[in-house]
Amino acid sequence: MKNNPQDTSWNAASEWYSTYLETTPDSYQKQVILPNLLRILESKKGMRILDVACGQGFFTREFAKSGATVMGADLAKDLIAQAKKLSTNIPYHVAPANKLEFAKNESFDAATMVLAIQNIEDMQAAFAEVSRVLRPQGRLILVLMHPAFRIPERSSWGFDEAAKVQYRRVDGYLSQASSTLLIHPGKSNSPTTISYHRSLQDFSKALHKSGFAITRLEEWISHKQSGKGPRQSAENLARKEIPMFLMLEASKR
């Protein structure tokens, strides 16, 4: 992502994305990510939390329900406008992850980046900036599509007819790459976004360089279930065996 808020493609999708999150009860955000994230974060009254790349504030508002002091920031000004409409009591800022100028040094206990790091070009600068605003031992919690199994343009589902097994095909992993993706596939006029693939060691090295130590790693599976059909059992088993999301918790050293 660029530093200019006008440059982000998520501005064009702000209304659709906001409506989707607020009106879709079976979304991955609500059914998988939110309950796990609340368990990991353990937000409570007196805690200071920064939601980086917060979008329209879906998770930010949930963190605030615990009584924590919460702020949100996102590069997309239209998403921030949606966030302010949905929660007037939470401060939101238009700011890229690598330039959180509104935040003082060591002013937060925890920071979250949910389904965002893959859209941020300068990952190292983003981690360094989050490190700046976190207190010592403060935590950064990252949630992303699993980089070992969900690699844009280099991974896909396959089915072995003889063994009746659904598997995940991976054609490339260690090399960093960028891909232009539709924000909502199926629509002819969909805006696009750029997704940046990095390996697990890329994340580990970047976090270490920014003063973090990885303290917890979890892999979260899809909650979806296939309808009746010849591949139903294989598809459901594959969802349980091959995680969709990766959670990394890193503490500031």
N, C-alpha and C positions, 0 to 999 in steps of 0.2 A: 504494500500500500504506500501511497505517496503521502507527503506531509500536508498537502493542500486538501481540506475537507471536500472541496468540489470534485476531487478526482475519484473518489471511491464509487464503485458501481452499485454499492448497497443503497445509495440515495434513491436510485431508480426503483428499487424493490422494497422500499421502506413500508409502504402501505400494505402490500401483499404479505410481507414477512410478519408484520405486527398482527394483522388479522389472523394469519395462520397460527401463530403461537397462542393467541388469546382464545381461539374458537375450536381448536383441534384437541379433543381430550386424549386421543390415542397417539400423540406425538412422542418421538423419542425424548424430547426435552422434558415432557411431563412424566412419562412413565419410567424412563431409565435414568436420565441424567439428574433431574431434580432431587429425587429421594436419596440417591447416592451422594450427591454433592452436599446436601444438608448434613448427612451423616459424617462426611469427611470434614467439613468446615466447622461444625459445631458452633454456629453463630449464637451469640447471647448478648444480653444487655451490657453495655460498656465496651464491647468489641468494636474496633474500627476496621471497616472492610471497604476495599476499592474493587469495583467490578470493571475490569479493563476490557474494552471492546464489548460494551454491555448491550449494544443493539437498542431495542426499545424497552429495555429494563425488566424483562421477564424474570430473570434470576435476581436482579438487584432488589426488586420488590419483595421477593420471597425472603431474602436475607434480612431485610428490614423488619419483617414480622416478629423476629426474635427480640427486638429492642436494640439491636446493634446500630451503631452510627455508620451509615452506608453512603457511598458516593459512586456514581457511574460515569464512565467516559467512553466515547466512541468517535471515530473519524467521520462517520456519516451524520451530517447535520440533520437530515430528515428523520433518521431513526431517533436521534436525541430529541427532536421535536415531538415525536410519538411518545417517547419515554416521559417527557414533562407533562403531557396531557394525561397520561395514565397514573402518574404519581407526583403530585405537586409538592409533596413534603420531602422529596429526595433531591439533593443537588446533582445535576447532570452537567457534564462539560463536553464540548466538541473538542476533541484532542486525539491525536494518534498515540499509539501505545509507546512510541519512543520519544515522546515529548509531552509529558504530563506536567506542564508548567504551573497548573493550579495547585499542585500538591507539594507540600513542604517535605524536606528530608525527614525520613524515619517517622512519618506521621500515621502509618497504618499498621495494624496487627496482621492483616491477611489481604491477599489480592487474588482474584480469580480471573482466568481467561478461558472462556467456555466456547468451544467450536470456533475459535478465532485465530489461533496461532498459524494455522495453515493458510490464512489469507494475508498474513503480515510478511512483507518481503524481508525487512531487516530484523530478523529474529533476535540477533545478538544485542542490538540497540534497545529492543523492547525489554528484554530481560534485564539489561543494565539499568534502565529507567525504573522498572518495577523494584529492583533491588534498592535503588536510591530512596524510594518513598516508603519502604518497609523498615520497621524497627529491627534491631538484631534479634535473631530467632523468629522473625516474622515469616509467614508461609505464603508461597505462591502455589496455587492449585490450578493446574492445566487440565483441560478436558479436550480431547481431539479425536478425530477418526483414527482408528488404529493404523499407525504407519507401516506395520509389517504386513497388513492384509488388505488395506484400503488405499491403494496407490493409483491415483488417476491415470488412466490410459495404459497402466502396466499391471493391472490385476483384474480378475473377473471370476464369475462363477462357472464351474464346469460340472458335467454329470457323467459318471462312469456307468454306462448301461449294463455292463457285465456284472459289476460289483454292486450296482444299485446304490452308489455313494455320490453324494454331492460334495464337491471339493472347491477350494479356492486356488485359482491359478495365479501365480506371481511371476511376472516376466522381468522384473527389475526392482531392486530395493535399495542398495547402498548408494547409488548415484543420486545426488540432489537433482530435482527437476521442477519445472513449473508447467501448469496446464491451464488452459482457458476453459472454464466450465459454465454451463447454463445455471443460473440461480434457481429457476424452477423449470426443470425439463418438461417437455410436452407442450409448452407454449411457444408459438412461432416467434413472438416478439419478446422473448425472455431476455433480460439483461444478462451479462456475463460477469464472472469474477475470476480472478487468478488464484489458483491453489498451488502452494509450494510444498513439495514433498521433501521430508528429511528423515533420515534413519534414526533409530533410537540413540546411537552413539553421537549423532549430531546434536540432539537435544541435551544429552548428558554433558558433552563438551561445552556447549553454549551456556548452560546453567552453571557449570563449574567456573567458567571464566567470569561470570557475573556475580560470583560470590555465593552461590547456592550449593547445597548438598541435597541430593534426592533422598527423601525420607520415607516415601511410600509410593508404591506402584500398584495399580489395579486395572484389570481388564473387564469391561462390561459388555454383556451380550444383548442382542436384540430381544425385545419382548414379543415380537410378532409371531404369529402362528399361520402356517399355510392352510388353505382350504383343502377339502377332500380331493384326492387325486392320486395317481400312481407314484408320485414323488413326495407325497406329504411327509412321510416319516423321515426320509433322507434330508429333506429341506429343514425340517424342525431340528433334527439332530445337528446339522451343520451350523445352524444359528447358535446352538448351545456350545458347540466345540470351537467355533472360530469367532473370537470377540469382534465387536463392531467399534467399540470405543476404548481409548486408553486414558487413564487418569494418572498424572504425575503430581506428587506433592513434593515441593522443594523448600527447604528452610534456609533462610539467610544466615550465613556463617558469621 
